[in-house]
């Protein structure tokens, strides 16, 4: 074990500085790994250092059976997501939903519901729901800023709550790397699922949409955007947008039928083993998920061919392209695993835990984690990169100082998501505004007050959960959110009535 002192923080500090400077988390992680290897090898020969890094650190992470299983599963997920996005099924499903829409609040709820149903792709949601609902929002005089806000609130916030899609698999891969040493008796699945009620920001972000829509509680720049569109103004709109793939033969069944096949395959493989009442080994569960995604993709390829939407060869090409699209995520994971392994050899987490034990209150760790993760995510525009940086530091510290681990996991995830939502440079901001035909800065400006409101509530919830780690805290946070919006709405109406009487 390397001496546990402040020098052990160097790789993570380099990772942070390079990530913030370049806004490229992959480059930051790679730089941190190189610095860690340099410290352990105590050599400045670049050929020797690089050879040692590949042979003794990168390759073992890829060949580890658990890590390999995660990477294989991500590849299958990537292929399926690409097929879903390019099948026309999402467009057909959304079109079916829009046929029932007659009012402003209905169109907002319909877009929100569509975003939840298209849960399998956080970046695909804005590019499917946005273009389909944009004409209907224009027709009913609901601003495109509101549409961008809705699709942004049902993309990442929904995806991060689902354990069996790309987000969940990626996060569990990061969690497991820390638990295998610090808490081997806890599975990464149990940790992720147990932390779901403590993902305060994601839950608040999803719930705020129907509350605003049904009670007309808009405030700040969003309220002004809504008034402007009612007056016939289209400030902040843009023609630079995308169209989701559509085909006259595409059917809504392209969405639900493959998902039904996937669930059926998973249940057939796992129920005889006692699922969900008995714990299933991670390897078996990942094998079942991989099988489910493969057969779901096969079903979708055959459905598209039978409906003459895409030939089988085209479907296979899309599938392989989607697999290839997961390469960057795989690179981030491998580098994050490697940085974590280097940190253990250097004693990074042990040093942080020892410093924290010397005087840092355990109940404050979730709130501090949320703030730090939010700052990193805001500056880099990457929530996934933030998870990779924060998880290896927070989990061992939480266990060492007896801070509620599940709450700390929720704080890492919520902080990364909150910073991403507030960042004008994040991918979700770009995709949500592009898919909705809304100016990128206008979407950032109108969404920010809602994000800050939810962020303040989440921070308060993490303070409370640090002291009293109860699942009921999320219900209190939701109740306070609704109460605050209601009070703000009443104050807004009061001001309007006062102005009207003065004019009179």
N, C-alpha and C positions, 0 to 999 in steps of 0.2 A: 504494500500500500504506500502510495506517495505521501509525503508529509502533509498533514491536513492544516494548511495555513491559507492566508489570503491569496497566495499565488495560484491555488487550485481553482480560483474563480476566473482566471485569465481566459480560458476557452469560451466560457459563457459570455464574458464581457466583450470579447472580440466578436462573437456571434451577434450580440445585440448591436454593437456599434456599426458593424458592416451592414447588417440588415436595415438599420435605421438610415444609414448614409446612402445606400444604394437602392433601398426599398425592394430588395430581392432577397428573400429569406433563404433560398437555396445557396446563394453565394455566401451569406452570413454563416449558415450551418457548415458549409465546406471550409470556410476560413477558421471557424472554431475547432473543427476536427483536425485541421493541419496544425494549429497551435498546440492542441492537446498532444498530438503525436510527437511534435518537436520537444515538448516538455518531458515526456516519458522517455523518449529515445536519447535526449540530450545530445543531439547531433544537428549540424547545420548543413549536412550534405543533402541537397534536394533529391537526388536519385535514391539515396538510402531511405530518407524519410518517406518519400512517396511509395517506395516498394514495401516498406514496413506497414504503412497505412492500408494499402490494398490487401496485403497478405494476412496481417494479424488483426485488422479491425473491420474493414469493409466486407471482405469475403465471409468471415464468420457470421456476420449479421444476416447476410443473404442466405447462407446455407443452414442457419438455425431452423429447425423443423417448424417451430411456431411462426417465426418471421416469414418463412417461405409460404406457409399456409395462408397468411394474411395477404401477401403479395399476389398469390394465385387468385384468391377470392376477389381482390380489388380488380384484377384483370377481367374476371367474369362479370363483375358489376359494371365496369366501364363499357363492355360490349353491349350489355342489355340496355343501359341508359342511352347509348347512341342510337340503338334501334328504336327505342321509345320516342326519342326526340324527332327522329326522321321518318316515322311511320305515318304521320298524319292523324294518329289516334287521339293525341292530346287536343289537336285543333277540332276534330270531330266531336269530342266530348264537350269541349268548351262551347261549341256552336249549339249543341243540344241543350246545354244549360241556359244559354242566352235566349233561347226561344220562350222561356218562361218569365223573362224579365220585363217589367213594365214601369218601374219607378226608380228613383235615384238610390234609395237604400237597398232595393233588390239587386241592382247591378253591382253595388259594392259588395254585398253578401255573396253574390254569385261568383265574382272574381276571387274573393277570399276562399270560398269553398273549392273553386277550381284549383287554386294554388295549393291547398291542403291535399287534394287528391293527387296532384302531380308532385308527390313528395319525393320521388326517387332521384330528382336532379335539382339541386339548388340553383344552378345556373340555367338549367333548361326551363324552369318555371317562368322567369321573366320573358323568355323568348317564345314561349307558347301562350301563356295567359295574356301577356301584354298586347301583342298584335291582334289577338282574337277579340279582346274586349275594348280595344281602343276606339273603334267606330261607334260602339254602343255607348261608351262614356261620352263621346262627342255629341251623339244624338240626344242624350238625356241631360246634357249640360252639367256633367260632373268633370272636374278638371283632370287633365292627364297627370298632374302632380299627385293627385289622390290615387290614381291607378298605379303610378310608380311606387308610392308608399305601400299600397296593398300587396303588390307582388314582391316587394322587398321584405315585407313582414311575414310572408308565407313561403319564402324560399329557404334561406339558411335557418331561420328560427324553427321551422317545421323539421327540416332535414336533421338538425342536430339532436332532436329528441327521439329519432328512430334508430334503434341499435343495429338493424340488419341491412342498412344501406351503406354507401361509401363513407359518410361521416362517422357513423357508429363504429364501423370496422377500423377505420383509421385511428379514432380516439382510443378504442380498446387496445389497439396495438401499442400505443404510447403508455397506457395505464399498466398493462401487463408487464412491461419492461421494468417498471418500478416495483410492482407488487411481488414479483418473483423473488426479490431479495428482501424487501422490507416487510411484506405480509403475504407469504406464500399460501396461507390457508384461505385467502380471499380470491375468488376468480374475477377476471376482468369484466365478465358479463354481469356478475352480481354488483360490482362496483359501479359500472355504467348505469345499469337500471336503477340501482339504489340512489344514484345522484340525480336522476331525472327530476324529482320534485324540487331539487335545489338549483335547477337551471332557471333561476328567477327571471332573468332578462328575456330568454327565449319564450317562456310562457306568457309573460306580460306583453311581449311584442305581438304574439299571435292573438291574444284576447282583446287587445285594444282596438282592433279593426272593427269587429261587429258592434262593440260598444259605441264607437264614434259614429258608425253608419246608422244605427237604429235610433240614436238619440240626438243626432246632428250636433255633436259637441266639438266641432273643429275650432282650433284657436291658432293664433300666431300667423305666420306666413301662409299656412294652408287655408285658413279661413279667408284671407284676402284673395288667394287664388280661386277659391270657390265663388266668392262674390264677383270676381272679374269674369269668370266664364259665364255666369248668369247674366252679366251685362254685355255679353257678346265679344269680350276681349280674350285673346289667346296668347297672352304674354308667357314666355317660357316654353312654347311649343316648338318643335323642330320637325323637319321632314326627314332628318337622318334617323331612320328607324329600320327595323328588320321585319320580315314577314315569316311567321311560322310555316313549316312545311304543311301543305294541305293537298288533298287529292279527292276528286269527286267520289271515289270508291272507298275512301277511308271510313272506318266505323269506330264508334265509341268503344266497341268490344276490343279494339286493339289495346286499350288501356286495361280494362278489368279482366279480360280472359287470360293474358299472360301472368298477371299478378295472382289470379286464382290458381293457375297451374303451379306457380312458384310456391305458394302457401301449401298446396296439396302435397307436392313432392317433399317439402320440409317436414310436414306432419307425418307422412307415410314412413319417412326414414327415422324420425325421432320419437314418435309416440310409443312404438314397441319398446323403446329403451327407458320409458318412464317420464318423458317430457310431457308437460312442463312441471310435473310434481317432483321429479328427481333431477339432480344436477347432472348435466351431460358434459362430457369432456370437451374442451375447446376444439381439439382436432376433429372430433366427430361432428360437432356443431358447424364448423367451417366447411367440412365436406358436404354436409346437408345443404348449407346455404349455396355453395358453389354449384351443386347439382340442381337446386331449385332455380338459380339464375340461368343456368345453361338450358334447362328444359323450357323455361319461360321464353328465352330468346328463340329457341327452335320453334316454339308455338307461334311466336310473332312473325318469324320469317315465313312460315307456312301460311299464316293468315293473310299476310301481305301478298304472297304469290297467288293464293286462291282468289283474292279480291282484285287481282290485277293492279295492285298499287306499286309493287316493286317485284322484279323477278328474284328468284332464289339467289342467283349469283350476286345481284345488287345487295340483297339483304346480308349475305355473308361478308361482302366487302365492307359494308357499314359496320358490321359486328367487329371485324378485325380492326377497323379504324378506331372504333371506340375503345377496344383493348389497348391500342397504341396510345390513346389519349391519357391513359392512367400512368404513363411513364414518369411525368413530373411528380405526381403524388408519391409514386414508389421511391423516387430519388429522395424526396423530403423525408419519408419514413426511414429509409436506410441511413441517411445522414443523422437523423434524430436519434435512432437507436445507437449509432456509433458514438455520437456525442455523449449520450447517457452512459455507455460503457466506459468511455474515457473518463467521465466525471467520477465514476465509482472508483476507478484506479487512482485518480488524483485525490480522491477524498472530498470532492466539491460538496456533495449533498451533506456528508457528515460534518463538514466545517460549518455550513450554513445552519444545520440543526444545532450544533454546539453553541454557536453565537446566539441563536434564537432562544435556546434553553437558558442562557445567561440573563435574560430579562425581558424577552419579547412575550407579551401575553398571548396564550394559545387561542383565546377567543377572538383576537383581532386578526389572526392570519387569513381567514376567508375574505374579510373586507379589504385587507392590504393586497391580497392576491388579485381580487377583482379590479382594483384600481391599476395595479402594475400591468396586468394583462390588457386592460383597456388602452393604456397609453401605448404599449408596444403595437397592438393591433391597429390603433388609429394612425400611428406613424408609418407603419409598413403597409397597411391596407390588406393584411393577410391574417385571418383568424386561424387558419390551419398552421401557419408558421409560428404564430403565438403559442398554440397548444404544444408544438414541438419544443419550443424554448422553455415554457413554464412548467410543464408536467414533471420533468425530471428533477426540478428544484422543489416544487411545492409538495409533492406526495411524500418523499422521505422526511421533509421537515415537519409535515403534519403528523406523521406517525411518531416522530421523535419527541415532539413537544405535546403529544396527546391532544392535538386539535382535531375537530370532527372531520375525518377524511372525506366522507361523501360530500360534505358541504364545501370543502376545499376544491374537490373535483368540479363541482357545480360552479364555483367561483372562477376557476380557470376558463371554463367553457363560456360562462356568461360574460366575463370580461373580454374575452377574445371576440365574441359576437357583438357586444356593445361598441367596442372600438371600431370594429368593421362597419357597423351601421352608421357611425358618426363620421367616418372617413370619406372625404370626397374622391379619394384615389382608389378605393377598394373595387374589386371586380363586381361585387353585387350592386354597388351604386351605379357603375357603368352599365351593366346589363339591364337593371331595372329601368333606368332612364331611357336607354336605347329601345328596349322592347315596348315602352309606353309612348314613345314619340315625344319625350319631354327632355328639356335641356338638363344636362348632368348637374350643373351647379344649382339649378332651380329645384331639382329633386333633393339634393343635399340640404338646401336651405329650408325647404318646407317640411322635411322629415325630422330635422335636428331637434326641434322642441319636443316632439313625441319621444324621440330616442333618449333625450336628456331626462324627461319625466320618468320614463321606465328605468333609466340608469340610476337615478336618485333613489327610486323605490327598491331596486335590486340591491344597491349598496346598503341601504338601511336594513333590508332583509338579511344580508350576510352578517351584519353586526349582531342582529338578534339571533340568527342561527348559530353564530359562533358561541353564544352564551347558552342558547336552548335549541339544540339541533333537532327540531321537530318538523315533520312534513306539513303540519298545519300552518306553518309560517307562510307558505305560498298562497293559501286561501286568504290570509290576512292581507297580504300584499295586493292580491286582486281586488279585494273589497276596498282597500284604500285607493287603488287606482281608479276604480269606478266612482268613488266618492269625490276624489279630486277633480275628475273630469266633469262631474255633475255640478260641483261648486263653481268651477270655472265657467261652465255654460250659463249658470244662473247669473253670475257677475257680468258676463258678456251681454246677456239680455237686458239686465238692469241698466248698463251703460247705454245701450242702444235706445231704450225707452226714455232715458234722461235726455239724450241728445235730441230725440224726436220732439219731446215736450218743449225743449228750449227753442227749437226751430219754429215750433208752432207759436 
